[in-house]
Amino acid sequence: MRRNGQVAFQEPENSSEEGVEEVTDESDSGDDVAPSSPQKAKGKAKEGSSIIVQTAFDAYFTYNKPGRGQTSSNIFSQLVLPLSAEEYRDAIDSTLKNSRTLQPSLLKEESRDYLFSRFTCELEEGFNILCYGLGSKRRVLNQFATDVCSKRGHVVVVNGFQPDLNVKDVLNSIESIPHIQDLELSSTNVDKQARRIHDFFASHKTHLYLIIHNIDAAPLRATKTKSILALLGQNPRIHIIASVDHINAPLLWSSSETSSRKKDEIVPGSIPSRGFSWLWHDLTTLASYDFELAFADRSSLSGAHTGGARKRTDTLAAQNATAMSETAASHILVSVTQKAKKLFALLGKQQLQAIEAADDASAGNLQQFGMGYDVMFASARDGFIATNETALRALLGEFRDHNLILSGPAASGGGEVLWIPMRKERLANVLRSLDTQ
Amino acid sequence: MRKSWNTLSAFLTSYSICSGFNLMLDVASNLDDISKTTFCIPYRPQVEGDDPIEESKRIIPPTFSSQNYDLENGRELRFEAYRVAWRRCLDRMQEIIRDLQRPTVKAVVQEALSSYTNILPGLPHPELPVISLLNPGLGTSFMDNITTELEANNSEVDLPTSVRSLVIHLYPSDLPNLSTGMRVIISGFIEKDEREDVKRKPGTSVASYNILYLAAWYKSWAKFVDDPQPNLVVALHDFEQFDPLVMQDVFHICSTQVPQLPLVFLLSMTSPSSNYLNATYSRSTQSLLRLRTFSAPSGIHILQEIVIKTFFDIDFEPDIMIGPAILEYLQDYFTRYNSSIDAVLALLQLVHLNHFTADPFSVLVHQSLDAGVLSQMQSKPFLEMLKARVALLSDKDDAMDIDDWSSLTTASVLTTIDEARSKLYLRARNIRKAFGVMFRIQTVLESNGHKGIEWSLSTDNSGRVCNVLLDILRGQLYRDVKRLGLIIKKLNYDELRAIVDSLHRYVFTMPVQARSEEQEARGYMAHYVSQLPDGRPVSTPEIAAHFSDWITKYLSDKLLPLDDVDLWDIWYTGMTPFPSELINPSTRASIISGLLRPHEFTEDLEKTAVRERPVPRPLWELPDTSILFKRYLDSGKMINVYDWYESFKSVLDTQRTQLLEAAASNGTPSSPRKRGRKAKIKQTLHEMTEEEEEKWRIEAQARFIRALHELDHLGFIKHTGRKADHILRTVFDVDDEE
């Protein structure tokens, strides 16, 4: 893969000088159905000559040999500009329009009906259900909730993948069920709340179906939350149907939690046990996780990484620093003075020219197309935008605060370089709209 | 600008829906609302006060391979049958478990109640009684039994004075830190007070986490309940998961108030290691405690006890007999993965559920159906199928003759079924009897110091007996029977006498039905007892030889396999395997094969009964995430994201070319291609304007990010700060296809 990556990386450089060669080059890669990596080829050759087949264990030890891993020194975030939310959405929309999705046989109507009636029977027999397998299970489980569960009892659907989910939300949502509302809802302590819900369903004959999407998600992993869910999960009239996606999700529960049994009936006043009594079901839907990842920051590589609260502030900061959308830019530009707009246009045009001159827009790093501070000051004075340096600094201040103009040390020699963190065509659009105004 | 306006208006519409008037209006679209974390769909019964599930019919799920000969209400009837069969089995097992627990429960309760009555004299300082309870196998019911016993006033435990006690339960999440923990303990006891709440002036009482508060309350409460010194028991569940730093302070604080405040700590441990406390807590903490350790029965011994007493005990007849495949799985699962009783119960429940799901004939387990029901029009397919099966039984040459089975009357079919049922149950009983006999002989032999037939009953946790049971079910016990005969021949008077006595007792104390079947055996046993008179040793070889011959014949007659009986599969699970993925799934393998071979999940399993090895798809035909994952598997342990992206993009380029080509030729992409057309497509690709090129690049990047985030969501990626824009692999599986 490494070499492959490098070859691919060099391609754009060639393309500027040797357009013809590039075509033949591409036709080669088009010919073989998929470009295979050197390692893969080696593996095949080995297999042909010997009967020893590599296993996962071998792979582990091969890849974890001491010594440095050999990777190239390309840096993604420097070479490729992050996408703005709109660009991402447009691109994915056009992808979705063109591609066909795979429909697993499990989701055909008759097998789904079979699955649902199995779920119901198992839930009523005192088990909770946990669905695993590749693909978003949200749609299927929601359908189960609306088509089957809602006819049998109250249903609460929990979107565990939402980063701001709180166990309190879940409990409050359960307590918004009409009959529970009639109770005296005095305490707002989560433990008391959970206990109250537990007691309610232990003594009443109504059932509660708790659909939890991504019970392995960060907000539901905390011990406190887990113990509350375990309390609810052992109630004979509360049924949990949950989904997991993470490969290590089974490690969340101890074997005694996984296998503990629900009692048939709860004696009032007795001490409730805790556990889940999971039954596992493979529910591979192959569906995309777009809804689950709606909160992921698409401009960051680690945007989908679930790392708790710290992650959220990180991604916010990152968003401000890099992804500047057209809308955001136009909002800023509307609120600045005429002179400042002129300054922006000046810098923008300069940068656009530089990008076009470089003839290699895809290379990413925008700093190289920036404008030296000295040059800028001179042209600003010539254009009667700012007569002295203080005025220029003041004009730039507004843009800098909003990260519309960034500055950094020049690559060659000293001095400061200013540039606008926007892709070529985005910048062109902004400048055009600025002109029309 | 226009775009942003669209977004805004879309947002406003969705907002008006979600904040809108009716929750129930359109639930499905409402669930897609991204601004809410939870959704509540209240249940609205048709009639007020309706009981939702108890009223609605409960049915067994349909079979996957749609068997079209089921009765009209067959699923309902089978569910009923399942309930009856499982309930009987469960009741029996719970009784066994209670018996297993009883001695330990009694000892623990005794210890907890008498903690403050017989304190060792002459200790330097009073110690805090701590009872540690090792309970790796018996599940939550064990702890429940103890606490109910403790709280019950009329406990079976004999104590000089009736001591009552209060119990509170704490879980690891209750004690995140010291002050919260103490508050939970103190308020836990005070809330149990039946007296009316006393109003306290906030300024004058001690803080709610102060142990003196509890001491003061205890003084007044003890006076109120008129009890010399009731104990306060704190039960800590899953003690290993409590924070030791917090717990050591709790112990320290509580020990300052003993014995005025008679606290007893009951620690429920789930690990079988007995020195957790010694290993985790410091000496200074341990010196404050008076530790008593009890352990509940555990290990393969409890599984044996349950299996033998439920399925191989003459006193109990289960409706469904488990087969060797299930028993083997049960033993394997118990010894390897999860040696807890709860798991065994869940497993056997699933076996029952599965048995009644798989075959519509299982409706006949308890009684044959009413002839009237069968004569109904809707039951015709069921009856026909049943007749066909019964006819097949009488036909030894396997040739199905239509006249043969259509001539059968319903009544005769039902008689056949009844006969088959009693025959199977008789055979199962015989197996139980034979096992009981062998078990008793072996017990006597082992108690006399013989190895016997090497069942090693006396050594716990050997698991040998389960293997014996497996041999019995498979009908492979002849060797043991023969050996037993040889051993008996060589026994001396005392040993023979002991065996005969034991068996005599056994055959005379069987349940009524079994005893009546054993007329002959009882006669023989009485004969042998009279042959071996008390106190007068006689020459034994002839008797022993005779006895040995008889017992060998007796056992061989009894130990016949169950699956020889007609229609055995209605009552016996035979070689049907346990659906192990229900409780012990391979989630990782499932996800990885979903990524590597997504197309195999789209095949209809019903139609392609015989599967040939699937043809591997070219890489570009796979979904984006799969392409990226394949590249992931090709790389080293660290991946440079940029290179990954480039290799991904090159596959997308291929994909694009192929799709364009397919669109141009309007045929399948894999059809033989002509050089000329391909060149033309290359031409069009090359002629792509710069704008299009840029658009394609953005699309590729978006798809890369999307696939990357999906892999991250699935847990395949570990981010690292060690090298810029590098990630670490978390999975090192290899693609089997290659």
Interface residues (C-beta under 8 A of the other chain):
Chain A: M1 R2 N4 G5 Q6 A8 F9 V23 E26 S27 S29 G30 V33 A34 P35 S37 Q39 K40 G43 K44 E47 Q54 T55 A56 D58 A59 Y60 Y63 N64 G69 Q70 T71 S72 N74 I75 F76 S77 Q78 L79 V80 L83 E86 E87 Y88 D90 A91 I92 S94 T95 N98 T101 L102 Q103 P104 S105 L106 K108 E110 S111 Y114 S117 R118 T120 C121 E122 E124 E125 G126 F127 Y132 G133 L134 G135 N142 Q143 A145 T146 C149 S150 R152 G153 H154 V155 V156 V157 V158 N159 Q162 D164 L165 N166 D169 V170 N172 S173 I174 S176 I177 P178 D191 K205 T206 H207 T223 K224 K226 S227 I228 V244 D245 H246 I247 N248 A249 P250 S254 S255 S256 T258 S259 S260 R261 S270 I271 S273 R274 G275 S277 W278 L279 W280 H281 D282 T284 L286 S288 Y289 D290 F291 E292 L293 A294 A296 R298 L301 S302 G303 A304 H305 T306 T327 S330 A361 S362 K424 E425 S433
Chain B: M1 K3 S4 V27 A28 L31 D32 I34 K36 T37 T38 F39 C40 I41 P42 Y43 D51 P52 I53 E54 S56 R58 I59 I60 P61 P62 F64 S66 F79 G139 T140 D144 T147 T148 V167 H169 Y171 P172 S173 D174 P176 H237 Q241 T270 Y337 N338 S340 D342 A343 L345 A346 Q349 L350 L353 E581 L582 I583 N584 P585 T587 R588 S590 I591 G594 L595 P598 H599 F601 T602 E603 D604 L605 P618 L619 W620 P623 T625 R631 D634 S635 G636 K637 M638 I639 N640 V641 Y642 D643 W644 Y645 E646 S647 K649 S650 V651 D653 T654 T657 Q658 L659 K678 A679 K682 L685 H686 E691 E694 K695 R697 I698 E699 Q701 A702 R703 I705 R706 L708 H709 E710 D712 H713 L714 G715 F716 I717 H719 K723 A724 D725 H726 I727 R729 T730 V731 F732 D733 V734 E738
